[in-house]
Amino acid sequence: MPIPIEIRSESVLGCIDHIRELGRPSPEGATVGGFVAVRGWLMPAPGCAPIDSIFLGLSPESRFEAIVGIERSDVRAVNGDRARFAGFAATLPVPAARGEQTLHLRVEQDGVERELVLAGALDVRDPIDPFADLGVADVAWASAIDGVFAGTEALEPDAAGIYTLDPTRPTVIRGWAASSDPPKPAREIVARTGGRYLRVLGEQPRADVAAALGAEAHASGFSVPILPSTVGVEEVHLFAIGDDDSYAPIARVRLRSTDATTSTALLEGAPISGTVDELLLDGVTLDRSRVLELNEGADLVLAGWAIDVEGPRLSGGIELFLDDAAVVQTQTDLPRPEIARAHGQGVRDCGFAVRWRVRDLEAGSHTLALRVLSANRETRATLAQFTVSLRSVAEHSA
């Protein structure tokens, strides 16, 4: 079903503006195990009761409450003042079923719930592995990282080679890569951090490289727009893919945010390895908050991977603790082919996406910790820990 999707019934009218995958985007649709952000607007039809709640799901059984009351000046300009706060947003887990999926939209008005079924709203596919069917390059590659730039300013790494990013400034990694025999640009540059693949702008002109290697290497430049890390230091790994269907690692860049939260990847003596790749609050990637400010009803998702290094094998479970109480318990069950490539096929399904809806908590400061159990469930390691500040209903309404 093409986007946008028009919504029209006897009781409501509106539109789905977009359904976009978060974290691990595929060229079209979404991948199994991911999350999608749904954005749109919905208002009561003339003469109908106001909308109290909106619930969405990608199966008849799934039901996730949307955030409503988002201001939409564009909708107001067409439909008048009553449509000013008609916007809504929701984050939905992608089901394991492949192919075209139906979006179930449930709207509650004056105590009555009605369901709208939007068939074919999302195409679900297996996770994309850009290295599938590629071999390791047997030719040498010439490459260089020019640096990490905030606007036109070249950032300086610290003694450990880590670049510290300012979340308020657009930042890119710039460099070039060309095969040496014969000299020519890469067919594609792949940038990976954790389980996420970043957008790369390639085929950029490089007169200096052409002067050194030959005219055929002229379009060998690339740039990678980046966001600051949310969980401490992260590494961006860069690979060149050649016309002969081979790939070669060309660089590694280490980054941290000035406001990055601390991540503990491995406790002393604990046989756990992994990372939190992404932190989402109400469908939006957090890129600079040390203290996570949450409102009642907020939707928090922590996505990443974890394995028991003894084997290696899958972990015994994932737990999300608020202070000293477990609020979510789940398993690693999402495919992560790039982790399997490094550690073996036995840990392919080591990915996780822990979803927590904030409910009935006291206002103030709390500690949120993501913990991983060893395969025998005898050892528990803290993979990431955050300070969260829960605002009261009065503070949120002010």
C-alpha positions as CSV (number, residue, x, y, z in Angstrom):
1,M,0.0,0.0,0.0
2,P,1.6,3.3,-1.0
3,I,2.3,6.0,1.6
4,P,0.5,8.2,2.6
5,I,-2.5,6.1,3.4
6,E,-5.8,7.9,3.6
7,I,-8.1,7.0,6.5
8,R,-11.8,7.6,6.1
9,S,-14.8,6.1,7.9
10,E,-18.1,7.1,9.4
11,S,-16.5,8.2,12.6
12,V,-12.9,9.4,11.8
13,L,-10.8,10.8,9.0
14,G,-7.1,11.2,8.7
15,C,-3.9,9.9,7.1
16,I,-0.9,7.7,7.8
17,D,2.0,9.9,6.8
18,H,4.7,7.3,7.0
19,I,5.7,3.9,8.4
20,R,9.5,4.0,8.8
21,E,11.8,1.4,10.3
22,L,14.1,2.4,13.1
23,G,17.7,1.3,13.7
24,R,18.2,-1.2,10.9
25,P,16.4,0.2,7.8
26,S,16.0,-1.8,4.7
27,P,15.6,-0.1,1.3
28,E,11.8,-0.8,1.3
29,G,9.5,-2.0,4.1
30,A,11.0,-3.3,7.3
31,T,13.0,-6.2,8.6
32,V,12.0,-9.0,11.0
33,G,12.8,-8.1,14.6
34,G,13.0,-4.4,14.0
35,F,10.7,-1.5,15.1
36,V,8.7,0.9,12.9
37,A,7.6,4.4,13.7
38,V,4.1,5.2,12.5
39,R,3.2,8.8,12.1
40,G,0.0,10.4,11.0
41,W,-3.1,12.4,12.0
42,L,-6.7,11.5,12.9
43,M,-9.7,13.6,13.7
44,P,-13.4,12.8,14.4
45,A,-15.7,13.0,11.4
46,P,-18.2,15.9,11.5
47,G,-20.8,15.3,14.3
48,C,-18.8,12.4,15.9
49,A,-17.3,12.2,19.4
50,P,-13.8,13.3,20.1
51,I,-11.0,10.7,19.9
52,D,-10.0,9.5,23.3
53,S,-7.3,6.9,22.4
54,I,-5.6,5.3,19.4
55,F,-4.1,1.8,19.4
56,L,-2.1,0.2,16.6
57,G,-0.7,-3.2,15.8
58,L,0.7,-5.3,12.9
59,S,-1.4,-8.3,13.8
60,P,-4.9,-8.8,15.2
61,E,-3.5,-9.6,18.6
62,S,-0.9,-6.8,19.0
63,R,-2.0,-3.6,20.5
64,F,0.2,-0.6,21.2
65,E,-1.1,2.8,22.4
66,A,-0.2,5.8,20.3
67,I,0.9,9.2,21.5
68,V,-2.0,11.6,20.6
69,G,-2.4,15.3,20.7
70,I,0.6,16.2,18.6
71,E,0.3,19.6,17.0
72,R,-0.2,19.5,13.2
73,S,-0.3,23.0,11.7
74,D,-0.5,21.6,8.2
75,V,-3.7,19.7,9.0
76,R,-5.1,22.7,10.8
77,A,-4.6,24.9,7.7
78,V,-6.9,22.6,5.8
79,N,-9.4,21.4,8.4
80,G,-9.5,24.3,10.8
81,D,-8.7,24.7,14.5
82,R,-10.3,21.5,15.6
83,A,-7.6,19.6,13.7
84,R,-4.7,21.5,15.3
85,F,-3.7,18.7,17.7
86,A,-4.8,15.8,15.5
87,G,-1.3,14.2,15.1
88,F,-0.4,10.8,16.6
89,A,2.8,8.7,16.7
90,A,3.5,5.1,17.8
91,T,6.4,2.6,17.8
92,L,5.5,-0.9,16.8
93,P,7.6,-4.1,16.8
94,V,7.9,-5.8,13.4
95,P,6.3,-9.3,13.4
96,A,8.2,-12.4,12.5
97,A,5.9,-13.1,9.5
98,R,7.3,-12.2,6.1
99,G,5.5,-10.4,3.3
100,E,2.8,-7.8,3.3
101,Q,1.4,-7.1,6.7
102,T,-1.9,-5.5,7.8
103,L,-2.0,-2.5,10.1
104,H,-4.8,-2.6,12.6
105,L,-5.9,0.8,13.8
106,R,-8.3,0.9,16.7
107,V,-9.9,4.2,17.7
108,E,-11.7,4.8,21.0
109,Q,-14.4,7.5,21.0
110,D,-16.8,8.1,23.9
111,G,-16.1,4.7,25.3
112,V,-16.7,2.9,22.0
113,E,-13.8,1.3,20.1
114,R,-13.8,0.8,16.4
115,E,-11.2,-1.0,14.3
116,L,-9.9,0.0,10.9
117,V,-7.9,-2.6,8.9
118,L,-5.3,-1.3,6.5
119,A,-4.2,-4.3,4.4
120,G,-0.7,-4.3,2.8
121,A,0.5,-1.4,4.9
122,L,4.0,-2.8,5.5
123,D,6.3,-5.2,3.6
124,V,8.4,-7.3,6.1
125,R,11.6,-9.0,4.9
126,D,14.6,-10.8,6.4
127,P,17.3,-8.6,7.8
128,I,19.7,-7.4,5.1
129,D,23.3,-8.5,5.3
130,P,25.3,-6.3,2.8
131,F,28.1,-8.9,3.0
132,A,26.0,-11.8,2.0
133,D,27.4,-13.6,-1.1
134,L,30.5,-11.5,-1.0
135,G,34.1,-12.8,-0.7
136,V,37.1,-11.3,1.1
137,A,39.0,-9.1,-1.3
138,D,42.3,-10.6,-2.6
139,V,43.5,-7.2,-4.0
140,A,44.9,-4.3,-2.0
141,W,42.9,-1.2,-1.3
142,A,44.3,2.2,-0.8
143,S,42.3,4.4,1.6
144,A,42.4,7.1,4.1
145,I,40.2,8.9,6.6
146,D,40.5,12.6,6.2
147,G,38.9,13.1,9.6
148,V,35.7,13.8,11.5
149,F,34.2,17.2,10.8
150,A,31.6,19.3,12.6
151,G,30.7,21.7,9.8
152,T,34.0,22.8,8.3
153,E,35.9,22.3,11.6
154,A,38.1,19.2,11.8
155,L,37.8,17.6,15.2
156,E,40.9,16.3,17.0
157,P,40.9,12.9,18.6
158,D,42.1,12.3,22.2
159,A,45.1,10.2,23.2
160,A,43.1,7.0,22.7
161,G,42.1,8.0,19.2
162,I,38.4,8.8,20.1
163,Y,36.6,11.7,18.6
164,T,34.2,13.6,20.9
165,L,31.1,14.9,19.2
166,D,28.9,17.8,20.0
167,P,25.3,16.6,19.6
168,T,24.1,20.1,18.5
169,R,26.4,20.2,15.4
170,P,26.0,18.2,12.2
171,T,29.0,15.8,11.9
172,V,30.5,13.6,9.2
173,I,33.3,11.2,8.6
174,R,35.2,12.0,5.4
175,G,37.6,9.8,3.5
176,W,38.4,8.0,0.3
177,A,39.0,4.4,-0.9
178,A,40.2,3.0,-4.2
179,S,41.4,-0.4,-5.3
180,S,45.1,-0.4,-6.2
181,D,45.1,-2.8,-9.1
182,P,43.7,-1.2,-11.2
183,P,43.0,2.0,-9.3
184,K,39.2,2.6,-9.3
185,P,36.6,3.7,-6.7
186,A,34.7,1.2,-4.6
187,R,31.3,0.1,-6.0
188,E,29.9,0.8,-2.5
189,I,31.2,1.9,0.9
190,V,29.5,0.2,3.9
191,A,29.5,1.8,7.4
192,R,28.5,-0.3,10.3
193,T,28.2,0.5,14.0
194,G,26.9,-2.3,16.2
195,G,24.1,-3.8,14.3
196,R,23.2,-0.6,12.4
197,Y,24.2,0.3,8.9
198,L,24.7,4.0,8.4
199,R,24.0,6.0,5.2
200,V,27.1,6.6,3.1
201,L,27.4,9.3,0.5
202,G,29.8,7.9,-2.1
203,E,31.3,8.7,-5.5
204,Q,32.5,12.1,-4.4
205,P,35.2,13.8,-6.5
206,R,38.8,13.7,-5.2
207,A,41.3,15.5,-7.4
208,D,44.1,14.7,-5.0
209,V,43.5,10.9,-5.2
210,A,43.2,11.1,-9.0
211,A,46.5,12.9,-9.1
212,A,48.2,10.2,-7.0
213,L,46.5,7.1,-8.4
214,G,45.1,8.0,-11.8
215,A,42.0,9.6,-13.3
216,E,39.9,6.5,-12.8
217,A,40.1,7.0,-9.0
218,H,38.7,10.5,-9.2
219,A,35.3,9.6,-7.7
220,S,36.7,7.7,-4.7
221,G,35.6,10.1,-1.9
222,F,32.9,9.4,0.6
223,S,31.2,10.9,3.7
224,V,29.2,9.3,6.5
225,P,26.7,11.6,8.4
226,I,26.8,10.5,12.0
227,L,24.9,11.0,15.3
228,P,26.6,11.1,18.6
229,S,26.7,7.8,20.6
230,T,24.0,7.3,23.2
231,V,25.8,4.6,25.1
232,G,29.4,5.7,25.6
233,V,32.1,5.0,23.0
234,E,31.0,3.4,19.7
235,E,33.0,2.3,16.7
236,V,32.1,2.9,13.1
237,H,33.6,0.2,10.9
238,L,34.0,1.1,7.2
239,F,34.3,-1.5,4.3
240,A,34.8,-1.2,0.6
241,I,32.9,-3.4,-1.8
242,G,34.5,-3.9,-5.2
243,D,33.1,-4.7,-8.6
244,D,34.3,-8.3,-8.2
245,D,31.8,-8.9,-5.4
246,S,34.5,-8.8,-2.7
247,Y,34.8,-6.6,0.4
248,A,37.7,-5.3,2.4
249,P,37.8,-3.4,5.8
250,I,39.3,0.0,5.2
251,A,39.0,1.9,8.5
252,R,37.7,2.1,12.0
253,V,36.6,5.4,13.7
254,R,35.9,5.6,17.4
255,L,33.3,8.2,18.6
256,R,31.7,9.4,21.8
257,S,29.2,12.2,22.6
258,T,29.9,15.0,25.0
259,D,26.8,13.9,26.7
260,A,27.1,10.2,26.2
261,T,25.7,7.9,28.8
262,T,28.0,5.2,30.3
263,S,27.8,1.7,29.0
264,T,29.5,-1.3,30.7
265,A,29.9,-4.0,28.0
266,L,31.5,-6.6,30.3
267,L,31.6,-6.9,34.1
268,E,34.7,-8.3,35.6
269,G,34.5,-12.1,35.7
270,A,31.2,-12.1,33.8
271,P,31.1,-14.2,30.5
272,I,28.9,-11.7,28.7
273,S,29.7,-9.5,25.7
274,G,27.4,-7.2,23.8
275,T,26.2,-3.6,23.4
276,V,23.2,-1.4,23.3
277,D,23.0,-0.1,19.7
278,E,20.1,2.2,20.0
279,L,17.9,3.9,22.6
280,L,14.5,5.1,21.5
281,L,12.0,7.2,23.4
282,D,8.6,7.4,21.9
283,G,10.1,6.3,18.5
284,V,12.8,9.0,18.5
285,T,16.5,8.1,18.8
286,L,18.1,9.6,21.9
287,D,21.4,11.1,20.9
288,R,22.6,13.2,23.8
289,S,20.8,12.8,27.1
290,R,22.8,11.7,30.1
291,V,19.7,11.8,32.3
292,L,16.7,10.3,30.5
293,E,13.6,12.5,31.2
294,L,10.5,10.4,31.0
295,N,6.8,11.1,31.3
296,E,4.1,8.8,32.5
297,G,3.1,6.7,29.5
298,A,6.4,7.1,27.7
299,D,7.6,4.3,25.5
300,L,11.3,3.3,25.9
301,V,13.1,0.8,23.7
302,L,16.6,-0.5,24.2
303,A,17.9,-2.4,21.2
304,G,21.2,-4.3,20.8
305,W,22.8,-7.7,21.1
306,A,24.4,-9.9,23.8
307,I,26.1,-13.3,23.9
308,D,27.6,-15.6,26.5
309,V,31.3,-15.7,25.4
310,E,31.8,-19.2,26.8
311,G,31.0,-21.3,23.7
312,P,30.1,-18.7,22.4
313,R,26.4,-19.3,22.8
314,L,23.2,-17.4,23.4
315,S,22.6,-15.7,26.7
316,G,20.2,-17.0,29.3
317,G,17.9,-13.9,29.1
318,I,17.6,-10.1,29.2
319,E,16.3,-8.2,32.2
320,L,15.5,-4.5,32.6
321,F,15.7,-3.3,36.2
322,L,14.3,-0.1,37.6
323,D,16.1,0.5,40.8
324,D,16.1,-3.0,42.3
325,A,13.0,-4.4,40.6
326,A,12.7,-6.2,37.3
327,V,10.2,-4.4,35.0
328,V,10.9,-6.4,31.8
329,Q,12.2,-10.0,31.3
330,T,12.8,-11.3,27.7
331,Q,15.1,-13.3,25.5
332,T,17.6,-12.5,22.8
333,D,15.7,-13.8,19.7
334,L,16.4,-11.3,16.9
335,P,18.7,-12.2,14.0
336,R,22.1,-10.5,13.9
337,P,24.0,-11.9,11.0
338,E,27.0,-9.7,11.5
339,I,27.5,-11.0,15.0
340,A,27.2,-14.5,13.8
341,R,29.9,-13.7,11.2
342,A,32.3,-12.8,13.9
343,H,31.3,-15.3,16.6
344,G,29.7,-18.2,14.8
345,Q,26.2,-19.2,13.6
346,G,25.2,-20.5,17.0
347,V,24.7,-16.9,18.2
348,R,22.9,-15.6,15.1
349,D,19.7,-14.8,17.1
350,C,21.5,-12.8,19.8
351,G,19.7,-9.5,19.1
352,F,17.2,-7.9,21.5
353,A,14.7,-5.1,21.6
354,V,13.5,-4.4,25.1
355,R,10.3,-2.3,25.2
356,W,9.2,-0.6,28.4
357,R,6.1,1.5,28.9
358,V,6.4,3.8,31.9
359,R,3.5,3.2,34.2
360,D,2.7,4.2,37.8
361,L,6.1,5.3,39.0
362,E,7.0,7.9,41.6
363,A,8.3,11.2,40.2
364,G,12.0,11.8,40.7
365,S,15.3,10.1,39.9
366,H,15.7,6.3,39.3
367,T,18.3,3.9,38.0
368,L,17.5,1.9,34.9
369,A,19.8,-1.1,34.2
370,L,19.9,-3.6,31.3
371,R,21.2,-6.9,32.6
372,V,22.2,-10.1,30.7
373,L,22.1,-13.6,32.1
374,S,24.8,-16.1,31.2
375,A,23.6,-19.2,29.4
376,N,23.5,-21.2,32.6
377,R,21.7,-18.3,34.3
378,E,24.2,-18.3,37.2
379,T,25.9,-15.0,36.3
380,R,24.3,-11.6,35.6
381,A,26.1,-8.7,33.9
382,T,25.0,-5.1,33.5
383,L,25.3,-4.2,29.9
384,A,24.1,-0.6,30.2
385,Q,22.9,1.6,33.1
386,F,21.1,5.0,32.9
387,T,19.8,7.6,35.3
388,V,16.1,8.4,34.5
389,S,14.1,11.3,35.8
390,L,10.4,10.7,35.9
391,R,8.4,13.9,35.6
392,S,5.1,14.2,37.5
393,V,1.8,14.6,35.7
394,A,1.7,18.3,36.8
395,E,5.3,18.9,35.4
396,H,4.4,17.2,32.1
397,S,1.2,19.3,31.7
398,A,2.9,22.6,32.6
